[in-house]
Amino acid sequence: YYFGVQESDVSNENNHWKSKIIAKYTKNGTLVDVFGSYHPSLVGSGLLYNYANLLQRKDGDFYTTHRTSYQIQRFSGKNGTLVSSFGVLSPYFKQSDERPNVYDSREEKNKINTKYSGVDDAFVSKDYLAFHFFNIKEEYWVTRDPNDQENFFQIYDLNDKYVGDIILPYYPLSMDNDNVIYLLEDDNPDQFKVGMYEMVF
């Protein structure tokens, strides 16, 4: 079993990038190994919102992404070494050096969080890696509707080559092995609706 982690014994809020980010456990909960590292661009950054997202491929390799970065890393599932580091800055990906402080008010945090893109879960199929990022709109803070944010896929093939960007009409929930993506068209409990869309390049 594999989990994303932050090692408290070797890192803290002032040097979080020193931590490994992937932990391997047995079924009994015994720690076997830790591996993987923060992307070099995050050295010296603040901890808030920079935790690692983890996705495993069918061949055992792992993709790691971070909450405010367009950079992607791939680590070997066999020995934990870095296989590749890649990422193309999309014209839709907003960047800002401004970050909220953990002690800021919710209103202050909300205002700052609209200035840069956020990174959500990625998905992998037999052909592609779909890197999901989003831009929060002001109305999201009122409705909390995931469709009140701008959602995007950045697509790479399984050799880490950039394929293209997709502007999504709705929030993505999943992608199956045959490149069909499942989008949340309506999250109203009385009208809940998920659409299936085939991704073709």
C-alpha positions in Angstrom: 0.0 0.0 0.0 1.2 3.5 -0.9 0.4 6.8 0.6 1.5 10.4 0.2 3.3 11.5 3.3 5.1 14.4 5.0 8.0 13.3 7.3 7.8 15.2 10.5 11.1 13.9 11.9 13.2 15.4 9.0 11.1 18.4 8.0 8.9 21.2 9.3 6.9 24.2 8.0 10.2 25.9 7.3 11.9 23.2 5.3 9.1 20.8 4.2 10.8 20.1 0.9 13.4 18.0 2.7 10.7 15.3 3.3 10.2 12.2 1.1 6.6 12.2 -0.2 5.7 8.5 -0.9 5.5 5.8 1.8 5.1 2.1 1.2 3.3 0.0 3.9 2.5 -3.7 4.3 -1.1 -4.8 4.8 -0.4 -4.9 8.5 0.5 -1.2 8.6 4.3 -1.7 8.8 6.3 1.0 7.1 8.6 -0.5 4.4 10.1 2.5 2.7 9.8 6.2 1.9 10.9 7.7 -1.4 10.2 10.5 -3.8 10.9 14.1 -3.4 9.4 17.6 -3.8 9.9 19.2 -7.1 13.1 21.4 -7.0 10.9 24.5 -7.9 9.3 24.2 -4.5 12.5 24.4 -2.5 12.2 27.5 -0.4 8.4 27.7 -0.8 5.8 27.8 1.9 4.2 24.6 3.1 0.6 25.7 2.8 -1.0 24.1 -0.2 2.2 22.4 -1.4 1.5 18.9 -0.3 1.9 16.1 -2.8 -0.8 14.4 -4.8 -0.1 10.7 -5.7 -1.2 8.6 -8.7 0.0 5.1 -9.6 0.2 3.8 -13.2 -0.6 0.3 -14.2 3.2 -0.4 -14.7 3.8 0.6 -11.1 5.3 4.0 -11.6 4.0 7.0 -9.7 3.1 10.5 -10.8 3.4 13.2 -8.2 2.0 16.7 -8.4 1.7 19.6 -6.0 -1.2 21.8 -5.2 0.0 25.0 -6.8 2.6 23.8 -9.4 2.2 22.8 -13.0 5.3 20.5 -12.7 4.9 16.7 -12.7 7.3 14.1 -11.5 7.4 10.4 -12.2 9.0 7.9 -9.8 9.8 4.3 -10.4 7.6 1.8 -8.6 10.5 -0.7 -8.6 13.2 1.3 -6.9 11.8 4.7 -6.1 14.2 6.7 -8.3 13.1 9.7 -10.4 12.2 8.6 -13.9 11.3 12.0 -15.3 10.3 15.5 -14.5 8.0 17.4 -16.9 5.4 20.0 -17.3 4.3 22.6 -19.8 3.0 25.9 -18.5 -0.5 26.3 -19.8 -1.8 29.7 -20.9 -4.7 29.0 -18.5 -2.6 28.2 -15.5 -2.4 31.2 -13.2 0.7 31.9 -11.2 1.3 34.2 -8.2 3.9 34.4 -5.5 1.2 35.6 -3.1 0.0 32.9 -0.7 -2.4 33.1 2.2 -1.0 32.8 5.7 -2.5 30.0 7.9 -3.6 32.8 10.4 -5.3 34.9 7.7 -9.1 35.3 7.9 -11.2 33.1 5.6 -12.1 36.2 3.6 -8.4 37.1 3.1 -7.6 33.5 2.1 -10.4 33.3 -0.4 -9.3 36.6 -2.1 -5.7 35.4 -2.5 -6.7 31.9 -3.6 -8.4 33.4 -6.7 -5.0 34.7 -7.9 -3.4 31.4 -8.8 -4.5 28.0 -10.2 -5.0 25.0 -8.0 -4.1 21.4 -8.8 -6.5 18.6 -8.2 -6.3 14.8 -8.7 -4.9 13.6 -11.9 -6.1 10.6 -13.9 -4.4 8.0 -16.1 -5.7 5.7 -18.9 -4.2 3.3 -21.3 -3.0 6.2 -23.4 -2.9 9.4 -21.4 -2.2 11.2 -18.2 -4.8 13.9 -17.5 -3.5 16.6 -15.2 -6.5 18.5 -13.7 -6.1 22.1 -12.6 -8.7 24.8 -11.9 -9.2 28.5 -11.4 -11.5 29.6 -8.6 -14.1 32.2 -9.4 -15.6 34.6 -6.8 -19.0 32.9 -6.9 -17.5 29.6 -5.8 -17.1 30.9 -2.3 -20.8 31.4 -2.1 -22.1 28.3 -3.9 -19.3 25.8 -3.3 -20.3 24.4 -6.6 -17.2 22.8 -8.3 -18.6 24.0 -11.6 -18.3 27.6 -10.3 -14.6 27.3 -11.1 -12.8 27.0 -14.4 -11.7 23.4 -14.9 -9.0 22.3 -17.3 -7.2 19.1 -18.3 -3.6 19.2 -19.5 -2.9 16.0 -21.4 0.3 14.0 -21.7 1.0 10.7 -23.3 2.5 7.9 -21.2 6.0 8.8 -22.4 5.5 12.2 -20.7 5.1 14.1 -23.9 2.7 17.1 -23.9 -0.4 16.5 -26.1 -2.7 19.5 -25.4 -5.0 21.4 -23.1 -8.8 20.9 -22.7 -11.2 23.5 -21.3 -13.7 21.3 -19.4 -17.4 22.3 -19.3 -17.8 20.6 -15.9 -15.8 19.3 -13.0 -14.0 16.0 -13.7 -14.7 13.0 -11.5 -12.8 10.3 -13.2 -11.3 8.9 -16.4 -11.5 5.2 -17.4 -8.9 3.1 -19.1 -10.5 3.8 -22.5 -10.1 7.6 -22.3 -13.7 8.3 -21.3 -14.0 11.1 -18.8 -16.8 11.5 -16.3 -17.9 15.0 -15.6 -20.2 16.3 -12.8 -22.9 18.1 -14.8 -25.1 18.8 -11.8 -24.4 18.1 -8.1 -27.9 19.0 -6.9 -29.1 15.9 -5.1 -32.5 16.1 -6.8 -31.0 16.5 -10.3 -27.7 14.8 -9.9 -26.2 14.2 -13.3 -22.8 12.8 -14.5 -21.9 13.0 -18.2 -19.6 10.6 -20.1 -17.3 12.2 -22.7 -14.9 10.4 -25.0 -11.5 12.1 -25.2 -10.1 12.0 -28.8 -6.9 13.5 -30.1 
